[in-house]
């Protein structure tokens, strides 16, 4: 069955797992946990270095089949996807298309959607005239708060960078494709009026809305949308955290339609930024050591030194540890994992 590429894109900690579970619960739609194992393999062409954040101006270099087979050996999400790289296919683009069709065949459904936090601009290199996007947008303040406990977070200022990167990429992508190939969903609307929002999402995908999209709550560790959570950050974030996020996000907060707080605006001195950077680096090393021991440290070092023959087995061992530690989004054996940590 021919798979038509649809990606839903949103910053990490923006409710993307909840949204994915809703989509995947539709009897006609299957939704991939991620597609970064495709996006990350595409690099800017060296001769087209330009102004975009990714280092290119829309011209991308795709790997050969052999290069890609080597690339996915250490990818965590690919290792749980159930996909295989068909050696009979002659190009990376054909392989990417085959993943969508493999998922359709495995699910027995008629439509496939894939999730991406970043790198979705690169999908235009594979499907320039066909790919469609659903943009999930959440207020950066609760998104950053949710990112603080993560390995890449550390504090609200650093965690907000994920939101900024995704939104800046969305600005580029939304100007590259026609309006009929894009739609936006606000997390706050999703949790306060999920039936109305999901009906619009279904129409965009090409299916009808069904209450089955909410049945994920009976099969996963995720609850039904709680309207009270839409703005709970206002009582959960400290004034300092709100100020840090608003300082980092700047005018993009208002550009996305969110109301700034009435708190005084702050600016960070170079000494403050150095302290924050040091805290985050220490947290990452601590995470590597506590979660993976010497294997984690070895993986980091061999990756930095580009010692692939040593890095590959270490990364594969780390992937196995991470899969065992994650909270499964679906209780059914064989379903994909979420990136959320265990509930405490």
N, C-alpha and C positions, 0 to 999 in steps of 0.2 A: 504494500500500500504506500502511495506517495505521501510523505509527511511534509506539511507546510510549516515552515519555521515561525514560531511565536515565542518571544522571550518576555518574561516579566522581570523587570530590573528595579533594584532598590538597594539602598545602603544597608550594610550589616546592622542588625539590631533594630530594624525598622518594621518588624512584623512579617518578614518574608517567609519564615517557616510556617506561621499560622496561615498566611495566604496560600502557600503551596499546598498545605493539607486540604484546604477548602477546594482548590482547583482539582487536586488529584482524587477527591472523593466523588467528583462528578462521574456518572456512569459512562460518559462518552469521552472524557478528557483525562489524560495522564500527564503528570507534571514531574519533571526531573528535578532532583535536589539541586543540581548545579551543572554547569557546562564549562566551568573554568578549565577543565582539561583540554578543551578545544581553544578557548580564548587565549589562554596563557601560552599556547604553542605558536601563536601568530605574533610576529615582531614587525616593527616599523622598517620599511625598506631603507637601507643606508643612504641611498641617493635622494631621499625625499624628506630629509630632516626639516621640520617646520615648527610652527608655533604650538601645536597641540601638546597637552600634558604628557601624552604617551611618547612624545618624541617624533611623531610623524604628522603628516597633513592629510591623512586618509589613505595613503598608499601603504600596503602591508605586504610582508614577505611570509609566505606559508611554507612549512617544512615539507621535506620529501616524506614518502611513506616510511622509509627506513628510519629517518630521524624521528618521526612521530612515534613509531613503535618503541624506540628507546625512551622517548620523553615520558610516556604514560606508565612506564615501569615503576615510577616512584610517586605517582599521583594518588592521594588518599581517596578522593571521591571516585575516580575511575576504578579503583580496586574493589569498590562495593557496588558498582553500577551493573555488573553482569554483561557489559559490552565486550565485544571482541573486535580487533582490527582485522578486517577482511583482507588477506594478502592479495586477492584477485583484483582489488580496486587500485586504480592507477594514480590517484591524487588525494591530497589531504581534504579537498572539498568534498570529494565523493565519500571519503571515510566519515566526515562530519555529518553528511546527510544520512549515511547508513546508521549512525547512532540513533537518530530520531526514528528511523524506520524499525530498528531493532526494538526500541521501546514500545512502539505501537504494536508490533507483533507479540511481544511478551505480555502486554497489558490486555490485548484483545479489544482496545478502544479505537476510536476513529480520529482523535485529535491529540496532538502532543504540544506541551508547553515546557520550556526549560527556564530555570532561574539563574540569574547572573547578578552579582553585586557590582562588578566592574568588568571592563574589557568588552562590553557589548557593542561598542563602536566597531570592533573587529569583525563582528558578524556580517557587517556590510561587505567585507572582503569576500565572503562565501556566498551570500545571498543578497546582492546589491539591490535587486528590484522586487524581492519577494518577502523578506523578513519583516515582521511586525513586532511592535513593542507595547507592553503594558508597564507603565511607570508607577511603582508604589512609592508614595511620598509620605514621610512622617516628620513631625516637628523635630528639629535636630537636638533639642534639649533632652527629651526623654530617650532619644536614640543614643545620645552620648552617655547618658546616665546608665543605660543598659550595657554599654560597651566598657564601662570602667572595670568590671571584674575580669574581663577577657584578657588573654595574654597580650594582645596588641593595644589594650586600652591604657590602664594605669591611672589616668585621671581624666576629667571631663574635657579638658583642653585638647589632649592628644586624641581621645576617642572621637571627638567631633570631626577630625580630619577624614575619617572614612565617609561620613555624610557629605562633606564638601567635595571629595573626589568623585563620588557617584553623581552628584548633582551637576558638577561642571561637565562631566562626560555626557550627561543627559542633555545639557544645553547644546552641545555639539551635535549629538545624534538627532535630536528633535528638529534641527534645522536642515538635516541631510535627507530626511524622508518626508513624504507627503503626509498631511494631517490625518488622512483616513487610515494610515498605517500605525498610528499612535493613539493611546488613550492613557489617561491618568487616574489613579485611584489614591485617595488620601486615607491613610491608616485610621485617622480619627473618624472618617465617614464609614469605613469598613466595620469598625467595632460598635458604632452607634446606630447604623442602619444597614446591616450586612445584606439583607435580602435585596434591597433596592440596588446596592452597589454590585452585588454578585450577578444580578440580572443583567446589568450593563456589561459586565465582564463577559458573561456568557454570550451575549449578542455579538460582542466584538470577536470572540473566538469562532462563533458560528453554531452555537448550540442553545438550547433553551434552559432556563434556570430550573433547578430542582432542589427540594429540601434535603436531598441526599448529600448535598455539599456540606452540610453541617453534621453529618454522621461520623466525621473523623473523631469527634469527642468520645464516642463509644469504643473506638479502636486505638486511641493514642493516649499519650500523657498530657495532651493539650486540651484545655477546656473551651467551652463555647465563648464567643466574644463577650467581653464584659465592658459595657459602656462606661462604667466608672473608671476604667483604666485609661481612657482616652486622654484625660487631663490630670491623672494622679501625680504626675511629675511635679506639679505645682506645690504639693505638700511634701514630696519626697526628696526634692533637690534642695541643697543648701543655697543660700544667696550667692556664695562664692562660686559654686558649680555653675549656676545660671549665668553669672557674669563671665566666667571663663569660656563657656560655649558661645555666648553672644559676641564676645571679643574675637573668638576664632572665626566664627561664621560671617560676621560683618553684615554687609548689605544684603547678602544672599538670603538672610532670614526673612526680611520684608519682601524681597523679590519673589519668594515662594508663598507669600500670603500669610505669614505668621506674625503675630503681634509681639513686639519686643516687650520685655518686662519694664517696670518702672524703676528698676535698680540703676544705680550710677554706672556709667560705662567705665571700663578699666582698660588700661594698656599694660602690657608686660614688658619689663626691662630685660635686656640681654641676660642678666644674671638669673632672672626668673625662668627664662626659656632654657638656659643651660641646666638648671636644677631639674626642671621637668624632664628634659631629655635624658639626664643621668638616671632618674627614677625609673623611667620606662625601660632603659637598657638593662638596669639591674633586675627589674621584674621579669624580663624575657629570659635572662640567664637563669634566674631562680626557677622559673617555670620549667625550663629545659632540664635542669638538674633534678628537681623534685618529681617531675612527671616521667622522665626517661633516664635519669641517672647519667652515667658516663656515655651511654648511647646518644642521648640528646646533645651533649656537648660535642661529641665526635661528629654527629651529623652537621652541626652548625659550622664547625671548623673545616670539615672536608668540603662542605658546600662553598664556603668563602674562598677556599684554596682551589676550587674546581677540580677536586680529585674524585672524578665520577666513579672510578672503579672501587673506591672505598666508600663513597657517599651512598651509592645505590642500595647495598644491603643494609646500611644503617637506617636509611630513610624508610625502607620497607618494614623494618622491625618497629620503627616508631609508628608507622601507619597502623600496624597490628595493635599496638598498645592503645592508640587513640580510638580505634573502632571499639575496643573492649570497654573503654571508659565512657563513651558517649551515651547519652540518653537516647533510646530509640524513639523516633517519632511514631513509628507503627509497631504494634506489638506482634503482628503477624511475622513469622520467620521469613527472612528473605527480603523484607521491605527495606527501603533506604533509611539511613540514619540522619538525624538532625545534627546541627553543629552546636546545639545548646548543651551546657554542662548538666550533670546530674542535679536534680532538685535536692536541696539540703534539708 
